[in-house]
Amino acid sequence: MRFYFSSLCCLYILFILSCSEDKAESNEQPMDNFRSEVEATPVRVALSEKKTFDYLINASGKIEALDQLKVIFERSGYLTELNVKEGDYVEKGKILAKLDQTESLFKLEKAKINLKNAEATYQSEILSFDGIFTSGDSARIIPVRDQLMAKSGLFTAQLELKEAELDLEKSIIKAPTSGRVADLQVKTGSLVNAGDELMEIINPSQLELKVKVLESDIHMVSIGQGAEIIPVGSGGTQLSGKVRSINPKVDENGLVLVGIQVTESKGLLPGMNARAIIKAPQSNSIVVPKQAVVSRSGRPVVFTVVNGNESKWNYVEPGKDNGREVEILEGLEAGETVIVTNNLQLAHEAPVKPVKD
């Protein structure tokens, strides 16, 4: 009986050990084959490159004409003639308008008569100094001549004639430059004063976009630097331009005024709103597509492909961002294969399958 009980105990112990081994084997089996059983994540990849990185400075502003002048009345009077309308193209020197010339012509005629009287008096006076004027001695002639001209009123008469001619000339308003007429301020028959504005003349073939750039970025902007210009409402149409001027002063908002000359002005008008993208090249930078940089645990991460089919988690220090690419200051080397899709939930050492576009 005792032998029978001992045999049963031995069989029970062997059964327990056998079950434990089977359970251990069943627990270890999935861990060994886990990687082979998980389906690889398809990802698109790119190479990290060491190249010139174009940092893009974005700024908005208004388009202005480089050649844009206001036409001002130089004398008072009634506007009797207006030869243009808004939108007309005029050549430099064209007569735009005229003021009433009645008073100016009267002054001119009076000045001419006064000049003739002064000349007659002068000629009469020099008869008394015939010996001096026939001597040929300029040292004696010049002071006597000037004295007689002043005494006869000839100097004053000559000056009054020039003033009358200038006053008549001011009654005729001419185009100071070639361009199109804009912002007509008065109508025929209006009484105007000296200093009043008549119109603006704009040359639409030479346009400039005035934008304001952050003072932190202005050190990357220089004369002649290339830029893209995108007019508002153009549907994304891009025009080219070059930095023409940089105001050497920062305003109260920490902005610097920059002028960008538009290379092609077709379809543009002064006063239009536009956006500029100024390209500021940064040399010798490790660059990756922007989609390659994701955030994990509050830190920027770039996943790379190692061993051909495995992801690697890399903490990086990003630099400048131009909207398409990101500069990497630390954490990557040139020539590494970086993952640009399906990387938001990707894990370290996860199986991946690079695919082509």
Helices and strands as residue ranges (DSSP letters): H 2-32, H 34-37, E 41-43, E 45-47, E 49-65, E 68-72, E 77-82, E 89-90, E 95-99, H 102-126, G 127-129, H 130-135, H 138-152, H 154-170, E 172-174, E 179-182, E 191-192, E 197-202, E 207-214, G 218-220, E 226-231, E 239-250, E 255-262, E 273-289, G 290-292, E 293-296, E 299-306, E 310-315, E 317-321, E 325-330, E 337-339, E 352-354
